[in-house]
Amino acid sequence: MAPELSLTDKHSNKGTGGATAAVQAAPLRAPIPFFRPDIGDEERAEVDKVLRSGWITSGPTTERFQRDFATAVCAPFAIAVNSCTAALHLAVEALGLRSGEAVLVPTMTFAATAEIVRYQGAIPVLVDCDPETCNIDIEDAERKIQAVKSGKLPGVPAEATVRGIIPVHVGGLMCDMARLKQFARDHRLWIVEDAAHAFPAAWRGAASKPWRRCGERTADVTCFSFYANKTITTGEGGMAVCSDEAIAQRMKLMCLHGLSHDAWGRYSGKGPWDYRIVAPGFKYNMADPLAAIGVHQVAKAERLRVRREALAAFYSDEMRDLEAVETPPINSDRIHAWHLYPIRLRLDCLRISRNEVITALKEAGIGCSVHWRPLHLHPYYRETFDWSPVDCPVASEVWERLISLPLFPSLSLEDAAAVVETLRSICRDYAR
Ligand SMILES: *Cc1c(COP(=O)(O)O)cnc(C)c1O
């Protein structure tokens, strides 16, 4: 039943509002948000320039953003779109994913990675994660492929062919791409990277091998996010990069209604007025005012990453003696984008749950988050494909221990220290 707002309720709310606030524990310093984007005067001036230009949908600034981004990740082709979700969808469409086929998707990810498989009527086969990095576990991917082939997954029809794999670089720490590529070759799979967290990031096979940027031919298609709280942002936005011209052209076509050439060419006088609908495409293009933010975000991306890296190192140093806290792994063969700083609680050291720790942090004015409740524990995937906690045992256990702490370039060292001190006192107060 819908709650009713009575006149007396309204009066009593008004009357006790101040008193209630006074009873709550007041934080001693300003609240620390989970994230704050880094938008400067350059972005504001560029947006203003675009707004005054009279061309405010996809146009010259979007083209510039695509070029700048392609250069930044050393990719031959880049297509700017209105979200990473759109980029992922365009990627699997261009690779020919069809209804009834299957795709390996990590259970440790955001909704988007699996839903775009469903957009095509295909089936996401959920794969467990590594207990430390939370990245996809290739051994479990192998087990899941065999389980599909032998018809042992109740929610996946035995005749479903596994076509591809969509690894996620959780928090910005890249997966082992050599192992992933070998696995994909062995099973004739395409790879679409969900690199929503991984710009800028890099990987190398060993200290003797050269660095490879995320997006630099690391997969068939690599998809980035410029959502409001990602490492660089346009508010909403995404980018698909690839090195295959035919795949790039298909994504370009499908991102704007399947028209034979785009509106920029059509309206600017650069192209013919007449267009042809050659496929039932989507409306996924990026608009120039957002690309105007993007060009400056790309330019400062490495500086922002270095700042996040320094904050992450500070957190890990300061928390070294906290028995109840496991800090995120680092790896000398990765350049970490540090989109997230996820800690894992050792619940055997504490008398309270992860959720209670989050509540305590919130009461102290510290914003935090959890990445993520794994997909196999969400009602849609449980009910539609019969997934249960035992299907991905590592993710089922580790997610109950995860907390992502505030991490963004303008976070001060004083605030980062306050986060650690608050966590320290929570661990002390509730030690087992
Ligand atoms: C944020 C995110 C997405 C979706 O990005 P949008 O740009 O919001 O569509 C996809 N995958 C992961 C892992 C994400 O964190």
The ligand as a Gaussian input file, in Angstrom:
#p B3LYP/6-31G(d) Opt

LIG

0 1
 C       30.178000       1.724000     -15.611000
 C       30.324000       0.369000     -16.191000
 C       29.712000       0.012000     -17.407000
 C       28.710000       0.870000     -18.093000
 O       29.197000       2.096000     -18.484000
 P       28.158000       3.184000     -19.049000
 O       29.044000       4.155000     -19.734000
 O       27.451000       3.753000     -17.857000
 O       27.236000       2.471000     -19.981000
 C       29.986000      -1.224000     -17.939000
 N       30.793000      -2.089000     -17.321000
 C       31.393000      -1.801000     -16.139000
 C       32.308000      -2.801000     -15.523000
 C       31.152000      -0.568000     -15.537000
 O       31.700000      -0.299000     -14.339000

